[in-house]
Amino acid sequence: MSTSYQACAAVVYPSLFTEFFWCGLFSCVAVFRVSSTVFEDNFDFGCIFMSNQKIQKPTLTGQRFKTRKRDEKKVFDPTQFQETIVQGLNQTGSDLDAVAKFLDASGAKLDYRRYAETLFDILVAGGMLAPGGTLSDDLTRTEFCLFTAQEDLETMQAYAQVFNKLIRRYKYLEKGFEEEIKKLLLFLKGFTESERNKLAMLTGILLANGNISASILNSLYNENLVKEGVSAAFAVKLFKSWIHEKDINSVAGSLRKVGMDNRLLELFPANKRSCEHFSKYFTDAGLKELSDFARNQQAIGSRKELQKDLQEQMERGDPFKDIIASAREEMKKNNISEQTMIGIVWTSVMSYVEWNKKEELVTEQAIKHLKQYSPLLKAFTSQGASEILLLVKMQEYCYDNIHFMNSFQKIVVLLYKADVLSEEAILKWYTEAHVAKGRSVFLEQMKKFVEWLKNAEEESESEEDEAAD
C-alpha cells in the first residue's frame, strides 16, 4: 500500500480506524496493508466492519433493589391493636394512674397514629364502635372504660386527665381526638342515658380545659338528635360541667370564637326555638347564667337586624314618620329601651354616608347630614338618660374617626338648636358623664359653649326671680 493511499485512508476514514482499534477486529498491520484497489474501486470499509461484527441486541440488565421496611405498605388491622390495648387495660383495672402510664408506654410500641379512632373507641366505650354507636360483638372488649365508670363529676375529671396526658404526650392525636368526640356526639342515640351523661360531663371538662374546640358542638345540631330532645338534654350536662370548671365567660368566649354564640336556640326543634322556651328550659335545669347569655345574644342579634333595617329604609328615602313607627314597633317587640334605640339610630345615621376624608370639609358635610336627620334623633331622646347616651356615642364616634375630632362641638351645638339635646344633658355630660376617649380635647372644645349655657341659665333664673317679685 503506497504512502499516499495510507495518508488518504487516515484522513477520509479516521473514525473507522478508531473503531478498528477499539474493537480489536483487525490488527494495525492489516489495516495498512489494504490493497490500493480498495480505494480505487470505492470499496466501503463500513461493509467490512459490519460483515465482520455480530450486532448484539440490547438487553435490560440491572440490580434489583430491596424495598425498605418503612416503604412497605402495612395492612390495616385494628383487631390486633384492639386486643393489645384491651389486654393492657384489663391488667391495669380501674387504677387511672396505671392506665395513663400504660398508654404512655404503649405509644412507643403501637401505631397510635394509624389506629387513633380504635384507641379512643376503646377508652370511651370499651371496644370498637360500629356505625350508630353499638359495640362489635365478635371483638374483644374491656370493662374498664368511660362508659362503665361511676357517673359523677370527680370520676369524669380523672378520666379527662387520662386523655389530657395522652394527648400532651402524643401531640399528633389532637386532631383524631376531636374527630372522635364529633363522631361520638352523632352516635348519642345509640348510647344509654347514663353513657350520654358521662360523655357530656367529660366533654364539658375537656372544653373548659381547652383540650378540644367548641366547634365539636356542631354535631349536636343534627336534625334527629334535636328532634328527639337528645341534644338539649346532653347540653344541660355539658354546660353544667363546663361552668363548674370555669365560668360563663369562658363558655361565651369559646362559643364566640367559633361563631356559635348565636346558635344556642338551634338545640331545640323549630316549633320550640324561642328565647322564652330556651330560657325556661335551662333556668329550670339550674343554668340561669346560660339562659341570660342566650337572651343577651338574641338581643344583640335583634339590634343588628334593626340597624340593618333602618339603613335600608334611609337608603330608600322612606318618610321619617314611617321609620320612627317601624323602630318603635321593634322596640316593643324585642323589649329594647330608648337608650339602646338612640345608640342604634345614631350608628345607622352615621353609617349611611360616605364621609369626606378632608377634615376641613367633613364638618360641613356632617352638619348638613345631621340637620336633615335631626327629627329621627329627636324621636328617641325623650329621656335625659337617652340624651346623655347620645352625647357619649357622639364623643366615641368623633374620637374613633379622627377626621371628626374638631367637629364635636359644632355637632353638639347643632343638635342643641334642633331640640335633640337639652342644656341639662350637655352640662351633666360636661361635668361628670363624659368618657375617657378624647376627653381633654372635647372638654376644651365645649368650654366656651358650656360657659354660655351656664350664664344663660343664671340670667333665666334671675329673670324668673324678678318676675316673681
N, C-alpha and C positions, 0 to 999 in steps of 0.2 A: 504494500500500500504506500503510495507516494506521500511525501511530506505535505504537499498542498492539499491532498484529499483528507489527510488526518486533521489538518487545521480546519478544513471546511466542515468536517463532521463535528468537531468540537464546538464550532460557532453555531451551526444550524441546529444541532441536537444536544444542547447542554443538559437539558432535563433528563434525556434518555440515558446519557452517560451516568448521571447521578443515580437514576433508578437501577441501572445495571449494577452500580457499585453497592448500593444498599441491599438490594435483593439477593445478590450473590448468584445470579443466574449465569453470568458469563465472567470469565476472568478478564483482567485488563488487557492481557496479551492478545486474547481472541478478538477483542473489540478493535484493536489497532491493526489487526491483520485482515480485516474485512476487505474483500476484493473491490477494486475500483469500479467494477461493473455494477455493484450495488447502487452506487451513486449515479452511474450513467443511466441505468435502467429505472431510476427513481424508485428504487425498492424502499418500501416503508419499514423502517426499523420497528415501528409500533406493532406491525404484524408479527415480527419475530418475537417481540416481547410478549404479546397476547397469546401467541400459539404455544409458547413455552411456559406459561404461568397458569396454574389452576386457580380459577376465581372461586374463592370461598364465600358461601352465603353468610350474611350476618346472623349472628346468634345472640340471644339475650342471656347474658350471664350477670351475676351479681351476688352480693352477700345477703342472706336472709336475716333481717333484724328481728330480735325478740321484742314483743310488746312489753312495755314497762308495766309493773304491777299497778301503779297508780292510774294508768291509762285504761286498764281493763274495766269494762262496764260491769258493775256488780248487779246482781239480780235483786230486785226489791222484795224483801221477805220480812215483813214485820212480825211474823209469828214467832220466830226465834228470838227476836228482840223483846217481844212481849213476855215470853217465858222467862228470860233472864231478869227483867225488871220485876215481874211478879214474884219470882223466887226470892229476890233480894228484899222486897217489901214484906213478904211473909216472914222472913227471918228477923227483920228489924221490928216488926209488930207495930204497936201504937206509939212507940217512942219517936216523936217527930225530930228530935235532935239526931237520932241514929239514922232516920230516913234521909235527912239533909246530908249527912256525911256519906251515906251510901250513894246518893245521887251525884254528889260531888266527885267521888272516886270513880264511879261508873262512866262518867263523861270522858275519861281518858281511854277507856276500852271500847265503849259502844259508840255507834254513829248517831249522836243526838240530832245532828243537823238533818240527817236523812229521815229519821223516824220521830221528829218532834211531835207530830199530831198524835201518834201512838203513845208516846210518853205522857203527854198531858191527858189523854183519854184515860189512861190507867190511873194517874194520880187523882183525877176527879171522880171517875165512875168505877174504877176497879178493873177495867178491861177496854178493849177496842169497841167503839160505838158504831153501830150500823146506822144508815140514814134514818132519821126520825128520833134517834136518841136511845134505841134499845141496844142491850149488850149482846154480842155474838155468843150463842150457846156452846158452840164447838171449840171455843178457845179458853185457855187458862185465864183465871181472874183472881184478884186478891180482895180480901175483905177489909184491908187496911187502906182506905181512900177517903176522900172528902165526903162522899155521899153516905158512908157508913159511920161517920164521926158524930159526936154529940152536937145537937142543934143549939149552940149558944155562941155568943159573940167572942168569948175568950178563946174557944177552940178554933173558931174561924180566923182569929188574929194569929194563932200559932201556925195554921196552915198557910196563911198569907206570907209568913216569914219563910216557910219552906220554899215557896215559889220565888220569893224575893231573892233568897240566897242562890238558888239555882240559876236565875236569870242574870244576876250580878256576876256569877262565876263564868257563865257561858253566854256572853252578850248576844251572840247570833240567834239565840232563842227568843228574843224580844218580839220580833215580828210574828213568829209562829205562835207565840202565846196569845197575842192579841187576836189573831185569826181563830184560834181555838175558842176563846171567850165568845167571839161573834157567832161561831158555829153552835156553841152550847146554848146561847140565848135563842137561837132559831129552833132548837130542839126542846124548848121548855115544856111543850105539851106532852112529850114522851117521858118526862120525869114525874115523880110523886111530889106532892105539896111540900113535904119535908126536904126533899132534894132541891127543889126550887128555892126554898127559904135559905138553905145553906149556901147555895150558889149566889144568891142575891147578897147575902151578908159579905161573902168573900169578895165579890165584885165591888161592892161599896168601899171596902177596906183598901183594895188594890187601887181604886180610883183616887181615894183620899191620899194615898202614899205616892201617887204619880207613877205607879208601875205600868198602867195602861192608860190609853187616851179615852176621853169621854165619847169619842166617835163610835165606840163599840155599841153605844146605846141605840144606834140606828136600827139594830136588829129588833129592838122592842116595838118598832113601828110596823112590823109585819102584820098584814091585814088580819090573818087568822088569830094571831095572839091578841091583838087589840079587840077583835070582835067578841072573843070569849072571856075577856076581862083578865087574862093572864098577865098582860103587860102592866096594867095598873097595879095589880096585887104584888107583882115582882118589884115594881118601882118603889113601893112603900118600904119594903125590907131593905132595898138597896140604898135609898136616900137616908134612911134612919142610921144605918151603919156608917155611911159617908159623913153625915153631920156629926155623929158621935165621935168619929176620929178627928175631924177638923171643925168646920162651921159652915154656915150658909154662904159666906163669902167665897169659900173655896169651891163650893158647888157652882155658884154663879159665875165665877171666873173661868172655870173649866168648861162650862156649857157655852159661854160667850166665845171662848177660844175656837170652838168647833162649829159655831153658828147654830147651836141647838137651844139657845136661851128662849126663843120664841116658839118652840115646837112642843112644849110640855103638854099642851092640851090634846095633842095627837095621840096620847096614850089611851084616849077614850074613843069609842065609836062616834061617827058623825052626829048621831042624834043626841049624844051627851057631851058634845065638845063645846062646852061653855065655861067661862071663867067661874061662874057661880057653882056649877057642878064640881069642877076641879077643886075649888076652894073648900067646899063642904067635905068632899071625899078625903082629901089629905089632912084637913083640920081634924076631922073625926079620927083619923089614924094617928094623930099626935104630931103632925108635921105642919103646924101653922106657919112656920118660917118659910117653908117651901110654897105654901099657898099664897102667902103675901108676896113672895118673889114673883110668882106666876102672874098675880094680879098686876103688879107693877110693870112687868114686861108687856102685859096686854095693853096697859095704859100707854106705854111708850109707843107700841105699835100703832095704836089708835091715833096718837098725836102726830105720828109721821104721816099717816094716811090723810089726816085732816089738813096738815100743812101742804101736802101734795094737791089736795082738792082746792084749797084756797088759791094756790099759784095757778092752777088750771083755770079757775074762774076769773082771775085777774087777767090772764092772757087772752081769754075770750072777750074780755071787756064787759062782764056781767054788771048790772047795776049794783051799787053798794047795798041797797036795801035787801036784795036777794042774797048777796054774800053774807051779810050780817044775820039774816034769818036762818040760813043754812048752818052757819057756825054755831048759833045759839041752840039749834036743834041737836047738833053733835055734842055740845056741852052737856045738855040734859041727858042724852042717850048714854054717854060714856062717863058721866059724873066728873066732868072737867071743870075746875074752878076758873073764875075770871082771871086770877093771877097767872095761871098756866096758859089761859087763852091769849092774853095780851102778849105773852112771850112768843107764842106760835104766830100770831098776826104780825108782830114786828119782824120776825125771821122771814116770813113769807114776803112781806113788802120789800125788804132789803135784798132778798134773793132774786126777786123778779127782774131786776135791772142789771145790765152790764155796765159797770161803773168806769168812768174815765180814769186813766192811770196818772194823770197830772193833778197834783194836789191843788193847784190854783183853780182848776176847772171843776173838780169833783164836788166842792162845797156848793157851788151854784147849781149843779145837777141834782144834788141831794135835797136842797131846799125846794126846788121846783117839784121834785118827785114826791116828797113828804107832804107838801102843801096839798097836792092832789089827793093823797090817801089819808089825810088827817081825819076825815069823817069816820073812816074804818077804825082807826086807832082810838078815836073818842068813844066809839060804841062799847069798848071793853075796858074803859078806865073810870068806871063809876065809883070805884072804891079807892081810898087813899093807898092801900097796900098795892093795888094794881098800878098806880102811878109810880110808886117807889120802884116796883119791879121793872117797869118800863125804863126808868132812868138808869137802873143798873144794867139792863140789857143794852141800852144805848152806850153806856160807858165801856162795857166789854167789847162791843162791836167796833167802836172807834179806836180802841187800843189794839185789837186784833188785826184791823185793817189800817195799816199805817197812813194811808192817804187821807184818812178821816181824822187824824189826830188834831188838826186845827179847826175841825168842823163842829165839834161837840157843842160849844157854847151857842153857835148860830142855830143849831137844830133845836136845842132846848128853848131858846127864845121863840122860835117859830111855833113850836108845839104849845108854849105858854099862851101866845097870842091866839092860837086856834082853839083854846079851852080844852086841850087834851091834858095838860099838866097844870096843876094849881100851884100858887106860891107856897102854900104849906108843905106840899110834897117836895118842891125844889129845895126849900130851906132845910127840911129834915134830911134829904139826901146829902146836902152840903155839910151838915154838922155831924151826922152820925151814920147814915145809911149807905154811904158810898163803899165801894170795894177797893182792893189794893191796886188793881190794874190801872196804871197811868194816873194814879190819884193826885200826885203833886201837879202834874200838867193840867188836868181838868179842873182841879180846885182853883188854880191860878187863873185859868180862863174864865171861871164863873165868879170870881171875886167881885168885880165891879157890878155885875148884874145882881148878885145877892145883896150887896150893899144898897143898891137902888130899891130892891124889893123890901128890905128892912125899913128904909126911910119912908117908902110909900105906905107900908103898914103902920108906921108910927104916925104919919100925917093923917091917915084914915082914922086911927083911934082918937087922935086929938080932935078931929072934926066931929066925931061921934060924941065926945065928951062935951064939946062946946054946944052941940045941938041939944044934949040932954040938960045942960044948964039953962 
